[in-house]
Amino acid sequence: MRPRSLKIFKKRKGVYISPENLVAIFWTGLVFLMAYLKQSYEYDFNGWETTLLILWLVYVIGLMISTFFRYEREIGTYCGKLTFWGDRIQVNDENYNLSQISKLDFNQAYDIRGMFVNSMLEFTPHLSNGLNNLMILELKNGEKIKRNFLQTESERLSHFKEVLIHYHKNGILGWLSLINILEIEDYDKIQDFKKEITMANKN
């Protein structure tokens, strides 16, 4: 059984506003300021307010269109790997034997880099960065280890069938979690998969 790995990502806490959105906010404020000065104080901008308004509209429309082709920003840093071995789970440099683990859970494991994440017109990118995935490793001593990780089309949990079935057989990965991760949804396919595991256990 060959080990399979996924990159760990440590998210940075706090509110983050992208540079292009800061430009949009600044430009919007300037447009409203010029409109206010003209309306309230009859300030003459010699037609510059109209030019600025047109440029602002072009920028905003262009920004909204570009979100359909841009990836979400990676706000944080990559810091090692999750490696799934037959006899242990490695979290960067720390190894946890299966005998130490009471439960392996993937509360969020469906985010794939490049996946379309929102069809609404807004200023945030619509292509996922694939980092909204969370592994929770519960140890028998009560410790919980939580890590976000990257999934791409070529490196994702659904491709790790062999080792995940092995974890299920060892009692650390639940049945529902297993079929959800492997994306087995059809009833007949679930029954066939159950028979496959049962037959493998007898061998």
N, C-alpha and C positions, 0 to 999 in steps of 0.2 A: 504494500500500500504506500504509494508515494505521497509525501507531504504536500499540502496546498497552502498558499499564502495570500494574504490581502494586506494592503498598506493601512497602517494606523494613521488617523488624522486627529490632531488635537485642536478643537475649535477655540477661537479667541472670543472671550466674553466681551459684551458691550454692544453699543449701537454703532453700526457702520454705514456711512453714506458714501456711495461711489463718486469719483470725481465728476463724471458726466451728469449725475444728478445734482451735485453741488452747483455746477454751471447753470443747469436749468433753474434751480432755486434762485440763484443770484440774478439771472436774467429776468425771471418772473417778477422778482422784487423791484428791479429797475424799471420794468414796463409799468407796473402799478404806481411807482413813485412819480414817474413822468406824467402819467395820466392824472394823478392827484394834484400835482403842481399846476398842470394846465387847467384843470377844472376849478380848483379852489383859488388859485392865485393868478389865473390867466397868463401863466408863464409861456413865452413863445420859444419853442424849440426849433423853429424854422423847418418844420417837416420831418425832423429827425425821429420824432416819436412814431411816425407811421413806418419809417424804414426799420426802426428797431422792432416794432410789432411784427412786421412781415418776417424779419430774420428770426425772431423768437418762435413764430409759428412754424417756420421751416425746420428749425432745430428740434422743437418738441415733436413734430410729426416724424422727423428722421430718427429721433431717439426711440420713439415708440415702435417704429418698424424694425429698427436694429435689434430690439430685445428678442425678436423671434429667431435670431441667428447667433445670439451671444450666450455663452455659458455663465452660470452663476459664479461669482467670485469665490475663491478659496480663502476664506478668512480664518487663518490659523496656520499650522505647520504640520508637515508629515514627520512622524517620529517612530520609525521602526515598522515591524510587521506582526500580524497575527498569523501564526503558522499552526496548521492542524495536522498533527502527527497521529499515528495509530495508537500510541500509548500515552500521549500527552498533548496539551495545548500550550503553545509558546506565545507569550505576550511580550514582544520585543526581546529582552534578554532573560526574562523570567519564564521558567518552565513549571507547569502544573500537571502532575500525573493524573490520569483518569480516576485513580483511587482517592485523590484529594478533592475531586469535584462532585458536588451534589446535583448541580443543574447547569445546563448550558442553554441560554435563551437568546433569541434574536428578536427583540421587541420591534425593531425597525430594520428591515433587511430587503427592501424593495426598491431602493433608489439606485438607479443605474446612470452612469455618466452619459449625457446626451439625450436622456429621456425628456420628453416635453412635459413641463410641470404646471403650466397655467395658460389657459386659452384667453383669459381676460386681457383687455388693453390696459397695460400699466407700464411703469418705467423700470421694472426689474427684469433681468434676463429670463427667458423661457426654457432654456436648455439646462438641465440639472448638472451639477458638478459631481454627482454620484457619492456625496459624502454624508448624506442624511441617513446613515445606517448605524445601528447600535447593537453591540454584543454585551451581554451581561453574563459574567461567569461567577456562579455562586459556589464557594468552597464549603467544605464540611465544617470548617472552624468558624463559619459565620461571615467571613469576609466576602465582599462583593467587588468584582472588578468590572468596570464599565469602560468601553472603548468605542469610539466612532471609527468607521473604516470606509475605504473606497471600494466601490464596485464598478467594473466596466463590463462591456459586452463579452470580452474574452476572459476576464477574471471576476467571477461572481459565485456566490454560494450555490446556486442551482447547478453549477458544473462540478461540485464537490460531492457527488452522490455517494461514492464508495465510502469515504471517511465519515460522512454524516450518518449513513446507515449503521456504520460501526459504532458511532456514539450512541445512536438510538438503542442498539443491542446491549450496550453497556449501561443503559438506564439514565444517561445524563441529558439526552435530548428527547423531548416528548414527541408522540406520534403526530399530533396536529401541527406542531412546529416543523416536523420533518416534511410532511406533505405540502405545507405552505411554502417552505423554502424551495422545494423541488418543483413547485408550481404544478402539482397534480390536483386538478379540480374535478374532472369528470368522474362520476360515481363508479363506472365500470373500470376505469383506469386505476382508481384507488383500490378497488377489490383485487385487481390483477397485481398491483404493487404489493398489497398485503400478502397475497399468495407467494409472490417472489421472495419476500423476506422470510416467510414461514418455511419455505423449501430450503432456503439458504441456511436457516438455523438448524435444520435437521441434518445437513451435510457436515 
